[in-house]
Amino acid sequence: MNARIAPSAGSPLVNRDAPWRLAFVLIPRFSLITLGCATEAFRLANERHESPPFACRMLGVTPGEVCTNAGLRLATDGCIAEAAVAWDLIFLISSLDSVEFDSPALASWLRRAARAGTSIAALGAASVLAARLGLLDDHRCVTHFRLYARFLERFPRVRLERGLYCVDRRRITCAGGLAALDLGLHLISDVVEPQVAHEVAEIAMTSRIRGGAESQRMSVRWRYGVSDRRVETALDLMEQHLEHPLALTALARRVGLSVRQLERLFVAELGRLPLRQYLDIRLRRGHDLLVETDDPVVAIALKCGFSDAARFARAYREALGQSPSATRHAARGMAGGARDVEN
């Protein structure tokens, strides 16, 4: 077995001979992708040692199976009330579908663990749960990009950053999804040895270990399938200016083209004029806010660059074939159906 190296400054785990005890707490309607990525790095690291460096357990908030956001049921090793182990690191596994999950029992358990000095890692939407409990106050953190704006408004004491994951003393946050694998590789590299992390990354068929500060989102070029750098720049500007949309003349000027040149490039690359594309980006953002938040329609309209709710609703219906209220109603109905599956 290879010798372990001391963790770098600020690492939440300490170097020792005994295995690090990791608890993965499954929040109802959690993301299976996040769970898989969060656990797999440690499992693969254990396979490469005669004495596995990590002891991993999956816990539910209550006894019994836990339902994923896809309606699948997963058995656990127990529940938080039954777990008397002194954990080294508690992972909270959630999803965008369970962002407002609330449990007094879980809140009390996490606060006791925090007071005892246990490190807590909130993955994806679980960052909202941790922030709501005050566990992230005066700490740096990241969250899923779709939660960013509302997170800033709700939790002013948390120092929100952009990136894949963040380690600040005994608090760890991660954007969720595949970023959980990057976090696991980082922790393995930090407290076991870098070579093991590299071997695990290769087995998992990831081309490289991403740093915590890297962007959560794919580049504009890949997301829209464009090849012209000027169109890519224009699309990036559109996404940055949703609440106060840029005029077409200003957009063209910042890209270094005339309006007609910009229009020709957009038609060639995307098959539509730039203003039509801009409107589509704004309406897609409106759709996400309708589904993921309880914001009034008028507030969503303003965030998407419309002067009032009526103009937003008209453009939304023309583009998506239904009203904003119908979209929200359908999303609430799906959420209710998933809760029925859990029960």
C-alpha positions in Angstrom: 0.0 0.0 0.0 1.3 3.4 -0.9 2.1 5.9 1.9 -0.5 8.6 2.5 0.5 12.3 2.2 -0.5 15.0 4.6 -3.5 17.0 3.4 -3.0 20.5 2.2 -4.0 23.5 4.3 -7.7 23.8 4.8 -8.5 20.2 4.0 -11.6 19.0 5.8 -10.1 15.6 6.4 -7.1 14.7 8.6 -4.3 12.3 7.9 -4.5 9.1 9.9 -4.3 5.3 9.6 -8.0 4.6 10.2 -10.5 4.9 7.3 -12.2 8.2 6.9 -15.9 7.7 7.7 -18.2 9.2 5.0 -22.0 9.4 5.4 -24.1 10.1 2.3 -27.5 11.4 3.4 -30.1 11.0 0.7 -32.7 13.8 0.6 -36.0 12.6 -0.8 -36.1 13.1 -4.6 -32.3 13.2 -4.7 -30.4 13.1 -8.0 -29.0 9.6 -8.8 -26.3 11.2 -11.0 -25.1 13.2 -8.1 -25.1 10.2 -5.8 -23.2 8.0 -8.3 -20.6 10.6 -9.0 -20.2 11.4 -5.3 -19.6 7.8 -4.2 -17.8 6.3 -7.2 -14.5 8.1 -6.7 -14.2 6.8 -3.1 -15.2 3.3 -4.2 -12.6 3.1 -6.9 -10.0 4.5 -4.5 -10.8 1.8 -2.0 -10.2 -0.9 -4.7 -6.7 0.3 -5.1 -5.7 -0.2 -1.5 -5.3 -3.3 0.6 -6.7 -1.3 3.6 -9.5 0.8 2.1 -9.0 4.5 3.1 -12.8 5.3 3.1 -15.7 3.7 4.9 -18.9 4.9 3.1 -22.5 4.5 4.3 -25.8 5.7 2.8 -28.3 7.1 5.2 -31.9 8.2 4.8 -33.6 11.0 6.7 -36.2 8.4 7.9 -36.1 4.6 8.0 -36.8 2.7 4.7 -36.1 3.3 1.1 -35.6 6.8 -0.4 -37.1 7.8 -3.7 -35.0 9.6 -6.4 -36.3 12.4 -8.5 -37.0 9.8 -11.2 -39.2 7.8 -9.0 -36.7 5.0 -8.3 -36.4 3.6 -4.8 -33.1 3.0 -3.2 -32.3 1.1 0.0 -30.0 2.7 2.5 -27.7 1.4 5.3 -29.9 3.0 7.9 -31.2 6.5 8.8 -29.7 9.4 10.6 -31.5 8.7 13.9 -30.0 5.3 14.1 -26.4 6.3 13.1 -24.4 6.8 16.2 -21.1 6.9 14.3 -18.8 10.0 14.6 -18.6 10.8 10.9 -15.6 12.6 9.4 -17.6 14.0 6.5 -21.3 14.1 5.9 -22.5 14.5 2.2 -26.0 15.9 1.6 -27.3 14.5 -1.7 -30.2 16.5 -3.2 -31.5 17.7 -6.5 -33.2 20.7 -8.1 -36.5 18.9 -7.4 -36.0 18.9 -3.6 -34.4 22.4 -3.2 -36.9 23.4 -0.5 -36.9 20.1 1.4 -37.4 20.7 5.2 -36.9 18.3 8.1 -36.6 19.4 11.7 -34.9 16.0 12.5 -32.3 16.4 9.8 -31.7 20.1 10.8 -31.1 19.1 14.4 -28.8 16.3 13.4 -26.7 18.4 11.1 -26.4 21.2 13.6 -25.2 18.8 16.3 -22.7 17.4 13.8 -21.5 20.8 12.9 -21.0 21.8 16.6 -19.0 18.6 17.1 -16.6 19.6 14.3 -17.9 17.3 11.6 -17.2 18.5 8.0 -20.4 18.9 5.9 -20.5 18.7 2.1 -23.7 20.1 0.5 -24.0 18.9 -3.1 -26.1 20.7 -5.7 -29.4 22.0 -4.3 -28.4 20.8 -0.8 -26.4 24.1 -0.6 -29.8 25.8 -0.1 -30.6 23.5 2.8 -27.2 24.1 4.4 -27.5 27.8 4.0 -31.0 27.9 5.4 -29.7 26.2 8.6 -26.9 28.8 8.9 -24.2 26.2 8.3 -22.7 28.2 5.4 -22.7 31.7 7.1 -19.4 33.5 6.6 -18.1 30.7 4.3 -17.3 30.6 0.6 -19.6 28.3 -1.4 -20.9 27.3 -4.8 -24.3 26.2 -5.9 -26.0 25.0 -9.1 -26.0 27.8 -11.7 -29.8 27.7 -11.9 -30.0 28.6 -8.2 -27.4 31.4 -8.2 -29.6 34.5 -8.4 -32.1 33.5 -5.8 -29.3 32.2 -3.5 -27.6 35.6 -3.6 -30.9 37.2 -2.5 -31.8 34.8 0.2 -28.4 34.3 1.9 -26.4 37.5 2.1 -24.1 36.1 4.8 -22.8 33.4 2.5 -20.0 34.3 0.2 -21.3 32.8 -3.0 -18.8 32.0 -5.8 -19.0 30.5 -9.3 -17.4 27.2 -10.0 -17.7 23.4 -9.7 -16.9 23.0 -6.0 -15.5 24.9 -3.1 -13.7 23.8 0.1 -13.7 26.3 2.9 -12.6 24.9 6.3 -15.2 22.3 7.4 -17.7 23.3 4.8 -17.7 21.9 1.3 -20.2 22.7 -1.5 -20.5 21.4 -5.0 -22.7 22.2 -8.0 -23.9 18.6 -8.1 -24.1 16.2 -11.0 -20.7 15.3 -12.6 -19.0 18.0 -10.5 -19.4 15.6 -7.6 -16.8 13.3 -9.2 -14.4 16.2 -9.6 -14.8 17.0 -5.9 -14.2 13.4 -4.9 -11.1 13.3 -7.0 -9.9 16.5 -5.4 -10.4 15.0 -1.9 -8.7 11.8 -2.8 -5.7 13.7 -4.2 -5.6 15.9 -1.2 -5.8 13.3 1.6 -4.6 10.0 0.0 -2.3 10.7 -2.9 -2.5 12.4 -6.3 -1.6 9.3 -8.2 -4.6 7.4 -6.9 -6.8 10.3 -8.0 -5.3 10.1 -11.5 -5.8 6.3 -11.7 -9.4 6.7 -10.5 -10.1 9.4 -13.1 -8.7 7.2 -15.8 -10.9 4.2 -14.7 -13.9 6.5 -14.7 -13.0 7.6 -18.2 -12.8 11.3 -17.5 -10.2 13.1 -19.6 -8.9 15.2 -16.7 -9.5 16.3 -13.1 -11.3 19.6 -13.2 -10.4 22.4 -10.7 -13.0 23.8 -8.4 -13.1 27.2 -10.0 -13.9 26.0 -13.5 -17.2 26.9 -15.2 -20.3 24.7 -14.5 -21.7 25.3 -17.9 -20.6 24.1 -21.3 -19.2 26.7 -23.6 -21.6 28.7 -25.7 -19.9 27.2 -28.8 -20.9 23.6 -27.8 -24.3 24.5 -26.3 -25.5 26.2 -29.5 -23.4 24.3 -32.0 -21.8 27.4 -33.6 -18.4 27.8 -35.1 -18.0 31.5 -35.7 -16.3 33.3 -32.8 -18.3 36.5 -33.4 -21.6 34.6 -33.1 -20.3 32.9 -30.0 -19.5 36.3 -28.5 -22.9 37.6 -29.3 -24.7 34.7 -27.7 -22.6 35.1 -24.6 -23.6 38.7 -24.4 -27.2 37.8 -24.8 -27.0 35.4 -21.9 -25.3 38.0 -19.7 -27.9 40.7 -20.4 -31.4 39.2 -19.9 -32.9 41.7 -17.4 -31.8 44.6 -19.5 -31.5 43.3 -23.1 -29.0 45.0 -25.4 -30.3 46.7 -28.5 -29.3 45.0 -31.8 -27.1 48.0 -32.7 -25.2 47.8 -29.4 -24.9 44.0 -29.7 -23.4 44.3 -33.3 -21.1 47.1 -32.2 -19.7 45.1 -29.3 -19.0 42.1 -31.6 -17.3 44.4 -34.2 -19.9 44.0 -37.0 -22.6 46.0 -38.7 -26.2 44.9 -37.9 -26.6 43.4 -41.4 -23.3 41.4 -41.0 -24.5 40.1 -37.7 -27.9 39.1 -39.0 -26.3 37.2 -42.0 -23.9 35.3 -39.6 -26.8 34.3 -37.3 -28.9 33.0 -40.2 -25.9 31.1 -41.5 -25.0 29.6 -38.1 -28.4 29.2 -36.4 -31.0 29.7 -39.1 -32.6 32.6 -37.4 -32.1 36.3 -36.9 -30.3 37.5 -33.7 -33.3 39.2 -32.1 -35.3 36.0 -32.5 -32.5 34.0 -30.9 -32.3 36.6 -28.1 -36.0 36.4 -27.4 -35.8 32.6 -27.3 -33.0 32.8 -24.7 -35.0 35.1 -22.5 -38.1 33.0 -22.8 -36.2 29.8 -21.9 -34.9 31.6 -18.8 -38.5 32.6 -18.0 -39.6 28.9 -18.3 -36.9 27.8 -15.9 -38.0 30.5 -13.3 -41.6 29.4 -13.7 -40.8 25.8 -13.0 -38.1 26.3 -10.3 -39.3 29.2 -8.3 -42.4 30.7 -6.8 -41.7 34.2 -8.1 -44.7 36.1 -9.3 -45.1 36.1 -13.1 -44.6 39.9 -13.2 -41.2 39.5 -11.4 -40.2 36.8 -13.8 -41.2 39.0 -16.7 -38.9 41.8 -15.4 -36.0 39.4 -14.9 -36.3 38.3 -18.5 -36.3 41.8 -19.9 -40.0 42.4 -20.4 -41.7 45.6 -19.3 -44.8 43.9 -17.9 -46.4 40.5 -17.3 -48.8 40.8 -20.3 -46.0 41.3 -22.8 -44.1 38.3 -21.4 -47.2 36.1 -21.4 -48.0 37.0 -25.0 -44.5 36.2 -26.2 -44.3 33.1 -24.1 -47.6 31.7 -25.4 -46.6 32.4 -29.0 -43.2 30.6 -28.6 -44.1 27.7 -26.3 -47.8 27.1 -27.1 -49.0 27.6 -23.5 -49.4 30.4 -20.9 -46.9 30.9 -18.1 -49.5 29.9 -15.6 -50.1 26.6 -17.5 -46.4 25.8 -17.4 -46.3 26.5 -13.6 -49.4 24.4 -13.0 -48.0 21.5 -15.0 -44.7 21.6 -13.1 -46.6 21.6 -9.7 -48.6 18.7 -10.9 -45.5 16.7 -11.8 -44.0 17.5 -8.4 -47.1 16.3 -6.6 -47.1 13.1 -8.6 -43.5 12.4 -7.5 -44.4 13.0 -3.9 -47.2 10.5 -4.3 -44.7 7.9 -5.5 -42.6 8.6 -2.4 -45.5 8.0 -0.1 
